[in-house]
Amino acid sequence: MSAQRWMIYGCYGYTGELVVLEALAKGHMPVLAGRNAARTQRMAESHNLEWRAFGVADAAGQLDDIDVLINCAGPFGETAAPMMQACLQSKTHYLDITGEIPVFQHAQSLSAQAASAGVVLCPGLGFDIVPTDMLAANLAHALPDASELELAFDFGALPSQGTARTAVKAIPAGGMVRRQGELTPVPLGYRIRKVNFPRGTQSAVSFPWGDVFTAQHSTGIGNTIVYFAMPALLCWSQKLTHPLRGLLGTRPMQKALLKLVGWLLPTGPSQATRTNAGTQFWGRVTNPQGREVSGTLTAPSVYLLTAQCVVAAAEQFDTATPASGYHTASTLLGREFLHGRDGYVMHINS
């Protein structure tokens, strides 16, 4: 059982429930919390846990006795900022499972304030960042003067409704890469390529994944592009969709697309899928002289990985207090975090 007092906010969502179950399996007794009192109470009482119900705007008075907050409540573009502010006020460490670039930008903007308060702010401790960030950090270690970073990921299964809804809401923003240290907007479907994943070659399309922002903080590399593996037809449809993003971003179209997500996708993958559908990653760094180092990573399914990683991150505060301020996954946990963990295999081809 943790010596620190945890709270898991958004405990009854698909991923939140998996995080609760992972924490319980590790012997922890977190306080459960969420916006919906009935759902929060039902989950807490089923596990004999303490619970609280409140909206993010009212979080400040709810965290005074909490050491570590795990925020699982999306959309993080709406929940992260008020929760971070509440954590600074109560001197509570903030962790979440987002992959949204604006959330990372906001956390970094609060780094000095967090350092003064003795608080760690580490968004992005789920599938969206941990595996790619660890791969990037290990590649950068193998080629310290690297100036370019490419990453690619393969879900291995359909996303949950919550993840898909976040992607739909991101359509109007278009794509994003980092060039010469600056976040640079690019069209949807900006680049399409073949990627040599551990389980075979797949088509992949450039995608505004969180590493476009976080990788520079983790590695110092100022040029980053991330690819999302999907069938070639879908890759090209991304490119064709770009001229329509204004239309797809209108309220009626967003409403229709979000409704379509609810019809087409399950709340989340089944237990069998979580157990059997692994994820895979590829990365490559290049230095100014053209030398390259590539690497791959295989890992558990998306949501199992997320639950394991964010709980393991919270456990870090039992053994040591990391430097306060803004962190990415690899700066908080160390680049060797995945080494030797069951279900994770990384290869760096230097």
C-alpha positions in Angstrom: 0.0 0.0 0.0 1.3 3.4 -0.9 2.6 5.7 1.8 1.3 8.6 -0.3 -2.4 9.4 -0.4 -3.7 9.1 -4.0 -6.8 10.3 -5.7 -8.0 8.9 -9.1 -10.3 11.5 -10.7 -12.5 10.2 -13.6 -12.5 6.8 -11.9 -15.6 5.5 -13.7 -14.5 6.1 -17.4 -13.3 3.2 -19.4 -9.6 4.0 -18.8 -10.2 5.3 -15.3 -11.7 2.1 -14.2 -8.7 0.2 -15.5 -6.4 2.5 -13.6 -8.4 1.8 -10.4 -8.2 -1.9 -10.9 -4.4 -1.7 -11.5 -3.9 0.3 -8.4 -6.0 -2.2 -6.4 -4.0 -5.1 -7.9 -0.8 -3.4 -6.6 -2.2 -3.1 -3.1 -3.1 0.6 -3.1 -6.3 2.1 -1.7 -6.8 5.4 -3.6 -9.6 7.9 -3.0 -12.0 7.7 -6.0 -13.4 10.9 -7.5 -15.4 12.2 -10.4 -18.1 14.6 -11.6 -21.0 12.1 -11.3 -21.7 11.3 -7.7 -23.8 8.2 -8.3 -21.2 6.5 -10.6 -18.3 7.5 -8.3 -20.1 6.1 -5.2 -21.1 2.9 -7.0 -17.5 2.2 -8.0 -16.0 3.2 -4.7 -18.4 1.1 -2.6 -17.8 -1.9 -4.9 -14.1 -1.8 -3.8 -14.6 -0.4 -0.3 -12.8 2.8 -1.1 -13.3 6.4 0.0 -14.9 8.7 -2.6 -15.7 12.3 -3.4 -17.8 13.9 -6.1 -17.0 17.3 -7.5 -16.4 19.2 -10.8 -13.0 20.4 -11.8 -13.9 24.0 -11.0 -14.4 23.0 -7.4 -11.3 20.9 -7.1 -9.2 23.3 -4.9 -10.9 22.4 -1.7 -10.9 18.6 -2.4 -7.1 18.0 -2.6 -5.7 19.4 0.6 -5.1 15.9 2.0 -4.0 14.3 -1.3 -0.4 13.8 -2.2 -0.8 12.5 -5.8 -3.6 13.2 -8.2 -4.1 10.9 -11.2 -6.5 12.7 -13.6 -8.3 10.2 -16.0 -11.1 12.6 -16.9 -11.2 13.9 -20.4 -11.4 15.9 -22.4 -8.1 17.0 -20.9 -8.3 20.3 -22.7 -11.1 21.1 -20.3 -10.0 19.3 -17.1 -6.2 19.6 -16.9 -5.8 23.3 -16.4 -8.2 23.7 -13.4 -6.9 20.5 -11.9 -3.2 21.6 -12.2 -4.1 25.0 -10.6 -5.8 23.2 -7.7 -2.8 20.9 -7.3 -0.4 24.0 -7.1 -2.7 25.4 -4.4 -2.8 22.2 -2.4 0.8 21.2 -3.2 -0.4 17.9 -4.8 1.6 16.2 -7.5 -0.4 16.1 -10.8 -0.3 13.1 -13.2 -2.6 12.4 -16.1 -3.0 10.2 -19.2 -3.5 12.8 -21.9 -1.8 13.1 -25.3 -3.1 16.6 -26.1 -0.4 19.1 -27.1 -2.1 22.2 -25.5 -2.1 20.4 -22.1 1.7 19.8 -22.3 2.2 23.5 -23.3 0.1 24.6 -20.3 2.0 22.3 -17.9 5.3 23.6 -19.1 4.2 27.2 -18.7 3.5 26.4 -15.1 6.9 24.7 -14.5 8.5 27.6 -12.5 5.4 28.0 -10.4 5.3 24.2 -9.7 9.0 24.2 -8.8 8.4 26.9 -6.3 5.5 25.0 -4.8 7.4 21.7 -4.7 4.9 20.1 -7.1 5.5 17.7 -10.0 3.3 18.3 -13.1 3.5 15.3 -15.4 0.7 15.0 -18.0 1.0 12.2 -20.6 1.6 9.0 -18.5 -0.4 6.7 -20.7 -0.1 5.1 -24.2 -0.1 8.5 -25.9 3.3 9.4 -24.6 5.1 6.8 -22.4 6.3 4.3 -25.0 7.2 6.8 -27.7 8.9 9.1 -25.2 10.9 6.2 -23.8 11.9 5.1 -27.3 12.9 8.7 -28.2 14.9 9.1 -25.0 16.8 5.8 -25.7 17.5 6.7 -29.3 18.8 10.2 -28.3 21.0 8.5 -25.7 22.4 6.3 -28.5 23.1 9.3 -30.8 23.6 12.3 -28.5 24.1 14.8 -31.4 20.9 13.8 -33.2 19.0 16.7 -34.7 16.0 14.9 -36.2 13.5 12.5 -34.7 10.9 10.3 -36.4 8.4 8.2 -34.4 5.6 5.9 -35.4 3.0 3.9 -33.5 0.4 1.2 -34.1 -2.6 0.9 -31.8 -3.1 -2.8 -32.5 -6.8 -2.5 -31.8 -9.7 0.0 -32.2 -9.6 3.0 -29.8 -12.2 3.6 -27.2 -15.0 6.1 -27.8 -13.3 8.6 -25.6 -10.0 8.5 -27.6 -11.9 8.6 -30.9 -13.9 11.7 -29.7 -10.7 13.5 -28.8 -9.3 12.8 -32.3 -12.6 14.1 -33.9 -12.3 17.3 -31.9 -8.7 17.7 -33.1 -9.6 17.7 -36.8 -10.0 21.5 -37.2 -6.5 22.1 -35.9 -4.9 20.0 -38.7 -1.5 18.5 -38.4 1.6 19.5 -36.4 5.4 18.9 -36.6 8.3 20.5 -34.8 10.9 22.3 -37.0 14.0 24.0 -35.7 12.5 23.9 -32.2 9.2 25.5 -33.2 5.7 23.8 -33.4 4.8 24.1 -37.0 1.2 23.6 -38.4 1.1 21.3 -41.4 -1.9 19.9 -43.4 -3.6 16.7 -42.4 -1.9 13.8 -44.2 1.2 15.9 -44.6 3.4 12.9 -45.1 2.7 9.2 -45.8 5.3 6.5 -45.5 6.0 2.8 -44.9 7.2 1.9 -41.5 9.1 -1.3 -40.6 7.4 -2.3 -37.3 8.5 -5.4 -35.4 5.5 -7.3 -36.8 5.9 -6.2 -40.4 5.7 -3.1 -42.6 2.7 -0.9 -42.5 1.5 2.4 -44.0 1.5 5.3 -41.7 0.5 9.0 -41.9 1.9 12.0 -40.1 -0.2 12.8 -37.0 -0.1 15.6 -34.3 0.8 13.2 -31.5 1.9 14.6 -28.2 5.6 13.7 -28.8 5.7 16.6 -31.3 5.8 18.8 -28.2 7.2 16.6 -25.5 10.2 15.0 -27.4 12.2 18.2 -27.4 11.9 18.5 -23.6 12.9 14.8 -23.3 15.7 14.7 -25.8 16.7 18.2 -26.8 16.0 17.4 -30.5 14.3 20.3 -32.3 12.9 18.5 -35.3 10.2 15.9 -34.8 7.5 14.2 -36.8 5.2 11.4 -35.6 3.3 8.8 -37.8 0.1 6.9 -37.0 -0.1 3.4 -38.6 -3.4 2.8 -40.5 -4.4 1.1 -43.8 -3.1 3.0 -46.9 -6.6 4.0 -47.9 -7.2 5.8 -44.6 -3.8 7.4 -44.8 -4.7 9.0 -48.1 -8.1 9.9 -46.9 -6.4 12.0 -44.3 -4.7 14.0 -47.0 -8.0 14.3 -48.9 -9.8 15.4 -45.8 -7.6 18.5 -45.2 -9.4 20.9 -47.5 -12.6 19.9 -45.7 -11.4 20.5 -42.2 -13.2 23.8 -41.9 -16.5 22.1 -42.7 -15.6 19.1 -40.5 -14.9 21.5 -37.6 -18.4 23.1 -37.7 -20.7 22.4 -34.8 -23.2 20.3 -36.8 -20.5 18.2 -38.4 -18.7 17.7 -35.1 -21.9 16.7 -33.5 -22.6 14.2 -36.3 -19.1 12.8 -36.2 -19.2 12.4 -32.4 -22.5 10.6 -32.8 -21.0 8.3 -35.4 -18.2 7.4 -33.0 -20.8 6.3 -30.5 -22.5 4.1 -33.1 -19.4 2.5 -34.6 -17.1 2.0 -31.6 -17.5 0.1 -28.4 -16.9 2.0 -25.1 -13.5 0.3 -25.1 -11.8 -2.9 -26.1 -12.9 -6.2 -24.4 -10.8 -7.9 -21.8 -9.7 -10.4 -24.4 -8.6 -7.6 -26.8 -6.7 -5.9 -24.0 -4.9 -9.1 -23.2 -4.0 -10.1 -26.7 -3.8 -7.0 -28.9 -0.3 -5.6 -28.4 1.1 -2.3 -29.6 4.2 -1.6 -31.5 6.5 1.4 -32.1 9.3 2.5 -34.4 11.7 5.4 -34.2 14.8 6.9 -35.9 17.1 9.7 -35.0 19.5 11.3 -37.5 22.5 13.7 -36.8 23.7 16.6 -39.0 26.3 14.3 -40.6 23.5 11.8 -41.7 24.3 9.1 -39.2 21.1 7.2 -38.2 20.0 5.1 -35.2 16.7 3.3 -35.3 14.8 1.3 -32.8 11.6 -0.5 -32.1 9.4 -1.3 -29.1 6.6 -3.8 -28.6 4.3 -3.3 -25.6 0.9 -4.5 -24.2 -2.4 -3.2 -25.5 -3.2 0.5 -25.3 -5.4 0.6 -22.2 -3.5 -2.0 -20.2 -0.3 -0.1 -20.9 -1.9 3.1 -19.8 -3.1 1.7 -16.5 0.3 0.1 -15.8 2.3 3.1 -16.5 0.4 5.8 -14.7 0.1 3.6 -11.5 3.9 2.8 -11.7 4.5 6.6 -12.0 2.4 7.3 -8.9 4.4 4.7 -7.1 7.6 6.6 -7.8 6.7 9.1 -5.1 6.9 6.4 -2.4 10.6 5.8 -3.0 11.9 9.2 -4.0 10.6 12.7 -4.7 11.5 13.7 -8.2 12.6 17.3 -9.0 9.6 19.5 -8.9 8.3 21.3 -12.0 7.2 20.1 -15.4 8.2 16.6 -16.5 7.7 14.3 -19.4 7.4 10.5 -18.9 11.1 9.9 -19.5 12.3 12.8 -17.4 10.1 11.7 -14.5 10.6 7.9 -14.7 14.0 7.7 -16.4 14.7 6.3 -19.9 15.2 2.8 -18.6 11.7 2.6 -17.1 10.4 0.0 -19.5 13.5 -2.1 -19.5 12.8 -5.6 -18.0 9.1 -4.9 -17.5 6.9 -7.8 -18.5 5.4 -7.4 -22.0 7.8 -4.7 -23.1 10.7 -5.3 -25.6 12.9 -2.5 -26.9 15.6 -2.8 -29.5 18.0 0.0 -30.4 20.0 -0.6 -33.6 22.9 1.7 -33.3 
